[in-house]
Amino acid sequence: MVHSIKLAALSAALTASALVALPAEAGRLRSTHANADGGVTSATGVVRRGPDGGGLVRGRKVTTDGTGNASVTSGAAARGPNGGTAQRSGSSAVAADGSASHQSSMSASASQGNVVSSGSAARDASGNVTQNRNTTATSAATGNSMQSSTSYNSATGATRSTTCYDSTGATIACR
């Protein structure tokens, strides 16, 4: 999760600097090469700036090791022409034994409010799956917020809880 947060912060910083200096046309970078682990590493980066001041930056890196293991890390950040911002980051890995993991997070903020969400999922070599996600959304107009948590375990099933709060933090009915 920390790696995802660092990638999101890097994406946001790149967005801030790239959108100030770039012309409206696109910028793109692609690279693929053999790596020291006997696999391949591929990276892609894109920067775009719109005519009305919005723009985005995104990047992705895929790595294999030649023995059946692979990972991907990605991040993106965007700014709209009216000041809204959004960031996302994620990482996934698949191992030769069939196990896999994924972590991701996102946030968005605009004049209407903001939302933050993060979660993870994992599958072990036997096929057992676990998943969780936590999301908070807040209205800029009222200050009311919603917090939702979901989880899944292939042995016990899914659970979900959602709680809503007013601007003072008191629990209110969700609608």
MOSUL-V365648 format. One record per helix or strand of 2 or more residues. SS is the DSSP state (A for helix, B for strand). FROM is the first residue (numbers start at 1). LEN is the number of residues. Records with the same first field share a line. If there is no record, write none. Layout:
SS = FROM-LEN + FROM-LEN
//
This chain:
A = 2-20
B = 27-8 + 40-10 + 55-10 + 70-10 + 85-10 + 100-11 + 113-11 + 129-11 + 145-9 + 157-9 + 171-2
//
